[in-house]
């Protein structure tokens, strides 16, 4: 039987996944992964079975590794900013501005 991850390990993974999710340059990817991370950890918080919790934690660790690689690729090949990203922000330079 696998030992359940500690609260500190869960909190650390949650913080790291949120930080990685926020590093996406694309608005849609960024918001999707933040929402997905929060949903995943809400499910982990509600789980009482230690073996299921351990499995969920290990899956989240693997997912975090994939998320980090995806964020790097997204930063390299990020596209234009969306109109919703510019709401309420004055003086933002866009590509092609001189």
N, C-alpha and C positions, 0 to 999 in steps of 0.2 A: 504494500500500500504506500503510495507516494505521500510525502509530507506536504501539508498545505503551505503555500507561500505566506511569508510574514506580512503584516500590515505595511511595514516600511517598504518591502519589496513591491507590493501592489501600488503603493503611493508613488514610489520612484518610477515604476513603469508607466503609470498613468500620466505623470508629469512629463516624462520623456516623449511619450506618444503624442500628447497635446502639443508640445514644443515642435516636434517633427511635423505634425499636421499643419501647424501655423506657418511652416517654412515653405509651403508650396506657393509658387508665384501665381498659379491659376486660381481665380476666385472660386470656381465651382469645385475643383478638387479640394481646395483648402477647407471650404465649409462642409463638404461631404465627409472628409476624414475626421474633422473635429467632431461632427455629429456621430459618426460611427464609433469613434473612440469612447465618447460619453455613454453611448448605448451599450457598448461591450462591457464597460466597467460597472454600469448599473446592474447588468445581469450577473456579473461576478460578485457584486456586493450582496445581492439577494440570495446567492447560492449558499446552501448550508452543507452540502456533501463535500467533504474534503478531497475526495478523489476527482470529482467533477471540477472542483475549483482548481486543483492542480493541473488538470488537463486544459482548462480554459486559460490558465496563466501561461502554460507552455505554448499554447497556440498564439497568445497575444505577444509573447516574446518573439516568435518566428514572424508574426505579422509586423512587428516593429522593425525588424531587420529589412523586410521587403519595403516597408513604408519609407525608411531612410533612403534606400536606393532610388525609389520612385521620386522622392522629393528632389534629389540631386539632379536626376534627369529632367524633371519638370522645371527646375531653376535654369538649367542649361538651355532648354528649348522653349521657354515660356513665351507666350504670345502677347498680344495687345491687352491693355487693361480694358475691362468692361465698363460700361456706363454706370452701373450700380456701384462700382468701386470709387467713382469720382464724386458721388453725392456728398454735399456738405464740405468738400475740401476745395479750398481756393488756391490758385497758383501752382497746380500740379503740372509738371512738364510731361508731355507725352512724346512718343517717338516721332522724330521729324521736326520737332519744335526747334527753332533757332534763337 
